[in-house]
Amino acid sequence: MPRLRRGTFDEAIWMEVANEYSNLPAAFAPGEIVLDVGCHTGALCDLAARRGATVVGYEASQENYALAVMNLRGHASVRLHNSAVWRSDLRTDAALLFTPSADTANTGGGSVLYGSAEAHHAARPGEGHPSPSGVTLGSHPVRTVALDDVLTELGGVRYLKVDVEGAEFPILLTAARLDLVTAIGGEYHEFTDEQMAAIDPGARVGDERYSLELLLGRLRLEGFAVDHAPDRKGRGHFTAERG
């Protein structure tokens, strides 16, 4: 059984991962790679490994990463990194600041888009989900790695999962090596003009507001057939598949 925190969304994430990423292949050939960007406590890594994939996971939160290491220690095919996958057009060794969600029960709601937890919580207020067990995640610096560098090192990815609370935009909009990816499943988070103004300048790509259509349009230009399923206002899941 995975190690999950009581009073948080941890268990729900493990229970729903197969439904949320329904385009994850049912089986993988030997050596096929799944890249999990925002792996949280390891739910999709576990599922992909059980389906035969070689899995590489990245998680920005120190606390979530530590749980993922414990939860996935039985999978020899999984390799984890406590780093934030980031944009590929600005090469820098500077760290980003990880800040947790205003809802302490939402341990997967942390972000690297903001300069402080206060800016994050003002832009994305809580929705009334405190953790009854008192679980809280801390803010801390986290090293970054460009998505293009990860893809180039891996040489080809059968499935890319992206769940990074809005950072999908700077990550995917600036990537130049998506030709190395066969399929993508991810969560999208649209932004209002006010929310765009709250994020760090280094997290902005171009002048357009971060919207679902901007994201899907970029993926279409890369040769993917795309689809999406709304969840709540401004949020949902998207898929991208090569023909």
Secondary structure by P-SEA (a helix, b strand, c coil): ccccccccaaaaaaaccccccccccccccccbbbbbccccccaaaaaaaaaccbbbbbbccaaaaaaaaaaccccccbbbbccccccccccccbbbbbbbccccccccccccccccaaaaaaaccccccccccbbbbbbbbbbbbbaaaaaaaaccccbbbbbccccccccccccccccccccccbbbbbbcaaaaaacccccccccccccaaaaaaaaaaacccbbbbbcccccbbbbbbcc
